[in-house]
Amino acid sequence: MPSASVALGRHPLLLPAANLTLRAAGLAMRFGLVIYLARYLGIGAVGQFGLIQGAAALAPVVLGWGVTYFLGREIVGRPPLQAGRLVRDRLLLTIASLTAAGAIVAALMVAGGIAVPDSLPWIAAILFLETIAFDLHLALISLGRPLAANWLLFIRSGLWVLPAAGLSIAFPGLRSLDFVLLCWTLALVANFGTLLSVARDWPLAAISRHRVDTAWILARLRGSGLIYLNDLGIAGMAYLDRYVVHSRLDLHATGIFVLHWAIANAIHVLVTAATIQVSLPVLVTAYRTGGEGKWRRELRDLSVRVAAIGAPLAILVYAVAVHALPPATRTALPIDAPLLALMLASTVTRLLADALNYGLYSRGLDRSLAWINIGGALAALLFSLMLLPRFGLVGGGLAMVLASTVLLAARAAALAGRDRAGPMEPRHG
């Protein structure tokens, strides 16, 4: 994989294409899992899986304390030994946080403070392993290894779906959510096994011998309060709405929402992998070495690529999902055309807003970035609480459109205001 990344890196169009291919394959398999769940276990199982999937996405952020935000920028361009030491120290903090959180949750369950969920062993294993995998995924991207990062993501998020669904269809006794979660857990284990080959050119022994830099960890924790709220805001905008749907409606409605979200989110993931994700180190380096003009050109080109890929893809996905997907899958999928149209419109808007978010990040405008994301999360929650009871699931789609539009406008205004102000605000960390 490292040699493949180097070879692809020589061709500016091949690396985005390779990332896009991997993410597309993973998304296709994960969407196939949603169809399998809907057909064989019912739309309620889609809702249950969506809630677990949301928890797996929220856990790395809730237990991340905002440290990964600074780590991603610090390791850009560093040699493997220095970068590896910082990544290792960050992982030690993650493992300590997971252990403490697990102990607290276990104590609450024993005391009866919270209910013991079904499939607890698999859920606990998934949350633990996904949190560590998330940190490593972002580190690989910042180190200019997006292909390796997306290959590992493909293993743990898509590759396992074919055997899981295939075995369940062949052997009806395996048709349960527990078996799906078991396969997900095994895929996470395989992900870490593959990571060893991806990192074989790293000085792992030398990294392990260096003392833990507790001063760096404490400094990042002390300086990451606002960024931590920012991270919670970003994750909340992506995943909290399904919990609002579940609390205000029911599990069946949650399953329908998750089904449509999976379709719309596929576009977000694909475009992010092909354009935005690859541009992070480019934007950081452009601002450090090329100045304002080069950075501005890179951000403008990124925004154009996002719009040029995202909008046509959204139209194509809408047509396929509404007109071709139900008969092709021989499943009575409850596709709601207005809801899907709103979610897809929100996705394209959010992609443009994400490009501007990377612009803020690359310039070190941490306060502006954080306050906008915190405000965006609160606005998204408010819109959902207001519109869901009145308009049902379509209200959830409207809330997503409004929230993404607010984000885009706020980030554009922040960048425009910084351009007029001149010098950038001081960087944290």
C-alpha positions as CSV (number, residue, x, y, z in Angstrom):
1,M,0.0,0.0,0.0
2,P,2.8,2.6,0.7
3,S,4.4,2.0,-2.7
4,A,1.0,2.2,-4.4
5,S,0.3,5.5,-2.6
6,V,3.7,6.9,-3.8
7,A,3.0,5.8,-7.4
8,L,-0.5,7.3,-7.4
9,G,0.8,10.5,-5.8
10,R,2.7,11.2,-9.0
11,H,-0.5,11.6,-10.9
12,P,-2.8,14.3,-9.5
13,L,-6.0,12.7,-10.9
14,L,-5.2,9.1,-9.9
15,L,-5.1,9.5,-6.1
16,P,-8.6,11.2,-5.9
17,A,-9.9,8.5,-8.2
18,A,-8.4,5.7,-6.1
19,N,-9.9,7.3,-2.9
20,L,-13.2,7.7,-4.6
21,T,-13.2,4.1,-5.8
22,L,-12.5,2.7,-2.3
23,R,-15.1,4.9,-0.7
24,A,-17.7,4.1,-3.4
25,A,-17.1,0.3,-2.9
26,G,-17.4,0.7,0.9
27,L,-20.6,2.8,0.6
28,A,-22.1,0.4,-1.9
29,M,-21.6,-2.5,0.5
30,R,-22.8,-0.6,3.5
31,F,-25.9,0.5,1.6
32,G,-26.4,-3.1,0.6
33,L,-26.4,-3.9,4.3
34,V,-29.2,-1.4,4.9
35,I,-31.2,-3.1,2.1
36,Y,-30.5,-6.5,3.7
37,L,-31.6,-5.3,7.1
38,A,-34.8,-3.7,5.7
39,R,-35.7,-6.8,3.7
40,Y,-34.9,-9.6,6.2
41,L,-35.1,-7.9,9.6
42,G,-37.5,-5.0,9.0
43,I,-37.1,-1.3,8.8
44,G,-37.0,-1.2,12.6
45,A,-33.6,-3.0,12.4
46,V,-32.3,-0.3,10.1
47,G,-33.2,2.2,12.8
48,Q,-31.5,0.1,15.5
49,F,-28.4,-0.2,13.4
50,G,-28.5,3.5,12.6
51,L,-28.5,4.3,16.3
52,I,-25.5,2.1,16.9
53,Q,-23.7,3.5,13.9
54,G,-24.4,7.0,15.2
55,A,-22.9,6.1,18.6
56,A,-19.8,4.7,16.9
57,A,-19.4,8.0,15.0
58,L,-20.0,10.1,18.1
59,A,-17.8,8.2,20.5
60,P,-14.4,9.3,19.0
61,V,-15.5,12.9,19.2
62,V,-17.0,12.8,22.7
63,L,-13.9,11.1,24.0
64,G,-11.4,13.0,21.8
65,W,-11.3,16.2,23.8
66,G,-10.5,18.2,20.7
67,V,-6.9,17.0,20.6
68,T,-7.1,15.4,17.2
69,Y,-7.8,18.8,15.7
70,F,-4.4,20.2,16.6
71,L,-2.6,16.8,16.0
72,G,-3.7,16.8,12.4
73,R,-2.1,20.1,11.7
74,E,1.0,19.5,13.7
75,I,2.1,16.2,12.0
76,V,1.8,17.6,8.5
77,G,5.3,17.4,6.9
78,R,6.9,15.9,10.0
79,P,9.3,12.9,9.7
80,P,7.9,9.5,10.7
81,L,9.6,9.4,14.1
82,Q,8.3,12.8,15.3
83,A,4.8,12.3,13.8
84,G,4.6,8.7,15.2
85,R,5.4,9.9,18.7
86,L,2.6,12.4,18.6
87,V,0.1,9.9,17.2
88,R,1.1,7.4,19.9
89,D,0.6,9.9,22.7
90,R,-2.7,10.8,21.3
91,L,-3.8,7.1,21.2
92,L,-2.7,6.7,24.8
93,L,-5.1,9.5,25.8
94,T,-7.8,7.9,23.7
95,I,-7.4,4.5,25.4
96,A,-7.4,6.1,28.9
97,S,-10.6,8.0,28.0
98,L,-12.3,4.8,26.7
99,T,-11.3,2.9,29.8
100,A,-12.7,5.6,32.1
101,A,-15.9,6.0,30.1
102,G,-16.4,2.3,30.1
103,A,-16.0,2.1,33.8
104,I,-18.5,4.9,34.4
105,V,-21.1,3.4,32.0
106,A,-20.7,0.0,33.6
107,A,-21.2,1.5,37.1
108,L,-24.4,3.2,35.9
109,M,-25.7,0.0,34.5
110,V,-25.1,-1.9,37.7
111,A,-26.7,0.8,39.7
112,G,-29.7,0.9,37.4
113,G,-29.1,4.4,36.2
114,I,-29.2,3.4,32.6
115,A,-30.7,0.4,30.8
116,V,-28.5,-2.4,29.5
117,P,-28.8,-2.4,25.7
118,D,-29.2,-5.5,23.7
119,S,-26.0,-6.8,22.1
120,L,-23.9,-5.0,24.7
121,P,-20.6,-7.0,24.1
122,W,-20.6,-6.2,20.4
123,I,-21.6,-2.6,20.9
124,A,-18.8,-2.1,23.5
125,A,-16.2,-3.7,21.2
126,I,-17.3,-1.6,18.2
127,L,-17.2,1.7,20.1
128,F,-13.8,0.9,21.5
129,L,-12.2,-0.2,18.2
130,E,-13.9,2.4,16.1
131,T,-12.7,5.2,18.3
132,I,-9.0,4.1,18.0
133,A,-9.5,3.6,14.2
134,F,-10.9,7.1,13.8
135,D,-7.8,8.7,15.4
136,L,-5.5,6.7,13.1
137,H,-7.6,7.4,10.0
138,L,-7.3,11.2,10.5
139,A,-3.6,10.9,11.3
140,L,-2.9,9.0,8.0
141,I,-4.8,11.7,6.1
142,S,-2.7,14.5,7.6
143,L,0.5,12.5,6.8
144,G,-0.5,12.5,3.2
145,R,-1.6,8.9,3.2
146,P,-5.3,9.2,2.2
147,L,-5.2,6.0,0.1
148,A,-4.0,3.9,3.0
149,A,-6.5,5.6,5.3
150,N,-9.4,4.8,3.0
151,W,-8.2,1.2,2.4
152,L,-8.4,0.6,6.1
153,L,-11.8,2.3,6.3
154,F,-13.0,0.0,3.5
155,I,-12.0,-3.0,5.5
156,R,-13.8,-2.0,8.6
157,S,-16.9,-0.3,7.0
158,G,-17.6,-2.2,3.8
159,L,-15.6,-5.4,3.0
160,W,-17.3,-7.4,5.8
161,V,-20.8,-6.7,4.5
162,L,-20.8,-9.3,1.7
163,P,-19.9,-12.3,4.0
164,A,-22.3,-11.0,6.7
165,A,-25.3,-10.7,4.4
166,G,-24.4,-13.7,2.3
167,L,-24.1,-16.1,5.2
168,S,-27.3,-14.7,6.7
169,I,-29.2,-15.3,3.5
170,A,-27.8,-18.8,3.1
171,F,-28.3,-19.7,6.7
172,P,-31.5,-18.2,8.1
173,G,-30.5,-18.9,11.7
174,L,-27.8,-16.1,11.3
175,R,-30.4,-13.5,10.4
176,S,-30.0,-11.3,13.4
177,L,-28.6,-7.9,14.3
178,D,-26.2,-9.7,16.7
179,F,-24.6,-11.5,13.8
180,V,-24.2,-8.2,11.8
181,L,-22.5,-6.6,14.8
182,L,-20.2,-9.6,15.2
183,C,-19.1,-9.3,11.6
184,W,-18.5,-5.6,12.1
185,T,-16.3,-6.3,15.2
186,L,-14.2,-8.9,13.3
187,A,-13.7,-6.4,10.5
188,L,-12.3,-3.9,13.0
189,V,-9.8,-6.5,14.2
190,A,-8.8,-7.2,10.6
191,N,-8.4,-3.4,10.1
192,F,-5.7,-3.3,12.8
193,G,-4.0,-6.3,11.5
194,T,-3.7,-4.7,8.1
195,L,-2.5,-1.4,9.7
196,L,0.7,-3.2,10.6
197,S,1.5,-3.8,7.0
198,V,0.6,-0.2,6.1
199,A,3.0,1.1,8.8
200,R,5.8,-1.3,8.2
201,D,8.1,1.5,7.0
202,W,7.6,3.4,10.2
203,P,10.2,3.2,13.0
204,L,7.7,1.6,15.4
205,A,10.3,0.3,17.8
206,A,12.0,3.7,18.1
207,I,8.6,5.4,18.6
208,S,7.7,3.0,21.4
209,R,10.9,3.6,23.2
210,H,10.4,7.4,23.5
211,R,8.9,8.6,26.7
212,V,5.3,9.8,26.7
213,D,5.2,13.5,26.3
214,T,2.7,14.3,29.1
215,A,3.4,18.0,28.8
216,W,2.2,17.9,25.2
217,I,-0.9,16.0,26.1
218,L,-1.8,18.4,29.0
219,A,-1.1,21.4,26.9
220,R,-3.4,20.2,24.2
221,L,-6.1,19.3,26.7
222,R,-5.8,22.8,28.3
223,G,-6.0,24.6,25.0
224,S,-8.7,22.5,23.3
225,G,-11.9,23.5,25.2
226,L,-13.4,25.5,22.4
227,I,-12.2,23.1,19.8
228,Y,-13.8,20.2,21.7
229,L,-17.1,22.0,21.6
230,N,-16.5,22.5,17.9
231,D,-15.9,18.8,17.3
232,L,-19.1,18.0,19.3
233,G,-20.9,20.5,17.1
234,I,-19.7,18.9,13.8
235,A,-20.5,15.4,15.0
236,G,-23.9,16.5,16.4
237,M,-24.9,18.1,13.1
238,A,-24.2,14.8,11.3
239,Y,-25.8,12.3,13.8
240,L,-28.0,13.8,16.5
241,D,-31.0,14.2,14.2
242,R,-31.6,10.5,14.1
243,Y,-31.9,10.5,17.9
244,V,-34.3,13.4,17.7
245,V,-36.4,11.4,15.2
246,H,-36.3,8.4,17.5
247,S,-37.4,10.5,20.5
248,R,-40.1,12.4,18.7
249,L,-41.4,9.7,16.4
250,D,-40.5,6.0,16.7
251,L,-38.1,3.3,15.7
252,H,-39.8,2.7,12.3
253,A,-39.5,6.4,11.5
254,T,-35.9,6.3,12.6
255,G,-35.3,3.4,10.1
256,I,-36.8,5.4,7.3
257,F,-34.7,8.5,8.2
258,V,-31.5,6.4,8.4
259,L,-32.3,4.8,5.0
260,H,-32.5,8.2,3.3
261,W,-29.6,9.6,5.3
262,A,-27.5,6.7,4.1
263,I,-28.3,7.6,0.4
264,A,-27.5,11.3,0.9
265,N,-24.5,10.7,3.0
266,A,-22.9,8.5,0.4
267,I,-22.5,11.6,-1.8
268,H,-20.9,13.5,1.1
269,V,-18.5,10.7,1.8
270,L,-17.5,10.2,-1.9
271,V,-17.0,13.9,-2.7
272,T,-15.1,14.4,0.6
273,A,-12.8,11.5,-0.2
274,A,-12.2,12.6,-3.8
275,T,-11.7,16.3,-3.2
276,I,-11.9,17.8,0.3
277,Q,-9.9,15.1,2.2
278,V,-7.1,15.2,-0.3
279,S,-6.9,19.0,-0.2
280,L,-6.3,19.3,3.6
281,P,-2.4,19.0,3.6
282,V,-2.4,21.0,0.3
283,L,-4.2,24.0,1.9
284,V,-2.1,23.9,5.0
285,T,1.1,23.8,3.0
286,A,-0.1,26.5,0.6
287,Y,-0.8,28.9,3.4
288,R,2.5,28.2,5.1
289,T,4.7,28.5,2.1
290,G,2.8,30.2,-0.7
291,G,1.0,33.0,1.1
292,E,-2.4,34.4,0.7
293,G,-2.6,34.2,-3.1
294,K,-1.7,30.6,-3.5
295,W,-4.0,29.6,-0.6
296,R,-6.9,31.5,-2.1
297,R,-6.4,29.8,-5.5
298,E,-6.3,26.3,-3.9
299,L,-9.5,27.0,-1.9
300,R,-11.3,28.4,-5.0
301,D,-10.3,25.3,-7.0
302,L,-11.5,23.1,-4.2
303,S,-14.9,24.7,-4.1
304,V,-15.3,24.5,-7.8
305,R,-14.4,20.8,-7.8
306,V,-16.9,20.1,-4.9
307,A,-19.8,21.8,-6.8
308,A,-18.9,20.2,-10.1
309,I,-18.9,16.7,-8.7
310,G,-21.4,17.0,-5.9
311,A,-24.4,18.6,-7.7
312,P,-24.6,16.2,-10.7
313,L,-24.0,13.2,-8.4
314,A,-26.9,14.3,-6.2
315,I,-29.2,14.5,-9.3
316,L,-28.1,11.1,-10.5
317,V,-28.5,9.5,-7.0
318,Y,-32.0,11.0,-6.7
319,A,-33.1,9.5,-10.0
320,V,-31.7,6.1,-9.3
321,A,-33.0,5.9,-5.7
322,V,-36.5,7.1,-6.6
323,H,-37.1,5.3,-9.9
324,A,-34.6,2.3,-10.1
325,L,-33.7,1.2,-6.6
326,P,-37.0,-0.4,-5.3
327,P,-37.6,-2.6,-8.4
328,A,-33.9,-3.4,-8.7
329,T,-33.6,-4.6,-5.1
330,R,-37.0,-6.4,-5.1
331,T,-37.6,-4.7,-1.8
332,A,-40.5,-2.4,-0.8
333,L,-38.1,0.3,0.3
334,P,-40.0,3.3,1.8
335,I,-38.3,5.9,-0.4
336,D,-39.8,9.4,0.2
337,A,-39.0,11.5,-2.8
338,P,-39.4,15.0,-1.1
339,L,-37.4,13.9,1.9
340,L,-34.6,12.5,-0.2
341,A,-34.5,15.7,-2.4
342,L,-34.2,17.8,0.7
343,M,-31.4,15.6,2.1
344,L,-29.5,15.7,-1.1
345,A,-29.8,19.5,-1.4
346,S,-28.5,19.7,2.2
347,T,-25.6,17.4,1.3
348,V,-24.4,19.6,-1.6
349,T,-24.7,22.7,0.5
350,R,-22.8,21.1,3.4
351,L,-20.0,20.0,1.0
352,L,-19.4,23.6,0.0
353,A,-19.6,24.6,3.6
354,D,-17.0,21.9,4.5
355,A,-14.6,23.2,1.9
356,L,-14.8,26.6,3.6
357,N,-14.4,24.9,6.9
358,Y,-11.1,23.5,5.7
359,G,-10.2,27.0,4.6
360,L,-10.7,28.2,8.1
361,Y,-8.7,25.3,9.5
362,S,-5.8,25.7,7.2
363,R,-5.4,29.3,8.1
364,G,-5.5,28.6,11.8
365,L,-8.8,30.5,12.4
366,D,-9.7,28.3,15.2
367,R,-12.0,30.6,17.2
368,S,-14.1,31.5,14.2
369,L,-14.3,27.9,13.1
370,A,-15.3,26.6,16.5
371,W,-18.0,29.2,17.2
372,I,-19.5,28.7,13.8
373,N,-19.7,24.9,14.3
374,I,-21.1,25.2,17.8
375,G,-23.7,27.7,16.6
376,G,-24.5,25.4,13.6
377,A,-25.0,22.4,15.9
378,L,-27.4,24.4,18.1
379,A,-29.2,25.7,15.1
380,A,-29.5,22.2,13.6
381,L,-30.9,20.9,16.9
382,L,-33.4,23.8,17.1
383,F,-34.5,23.4,13.5
384,S,-35.1,19.6,14.1
385,L,-37.1,20.1,17.3
386,M,-39.2,22.8,15.6
387,L,-39.9,21.2,12.3
388,L,-40.0,17.4,13.0
389,P,-43.2,17.6,15.2
390,R,-45.0,19.8,12.6
391,F,-43.9,18.2,9.3
392,G,-42.7,14.8,10.3
393,L,-39.7,13.3,8.5
394,V,-39.9,16.0,5.8
395,G,-39.4,18.5,8.6
396,G,-36.2,16.7,9.4
397,G,-35.1,17.2,5.8
398,L,-36.0,20.9,5.9
399,A,-34.0,21.2,9.1
400,M,-31.0,19.8,7.4
401,V,-31.3,22.2,4.5
402,L,-31.6,25.2,6.8
403,A,-28.7,24.1,9.0
404,S,-26.3,23.5,6.1
405,T,-27.2,26.9,4.6
406,V,-26.5,28.7,7.8
407,L,-23.1,27.0,8.0
408,L,-22.2,27.9,4.5
409,A,-23.1,31.6,5.0
410,A,-21.4,31.8,8.3
411,R,-18.1,30.3,7.1
412,A,-18.1,32.4,4.0
413,A,-18.7,35.5,6.1
414,A,-15.9,34.5,8.5
415,L,-13.4,34.1,5.7
416,A,-14.4,37.4,4.0
417,G,-14.1,39.2,7.3
418,R,-10.6,37.8,7.9
419,D,-9.6,38.9,4.4
420,R,-10.7,42.4,5.2
421,A,-9.0,42.3,8.6
422,G,-5.6,41.3,7.3
423,P,-3.5,39.3,9.7
424,M,-4.8,36.0,10.8
425,E,-5.8,35.3,14.4
426,P,-3.2,33.5,16.6
427,R,-3.1,29.7,16.2
428,H,-3.9,27.6,19.2
429,G,-1.3,24.9,20.1
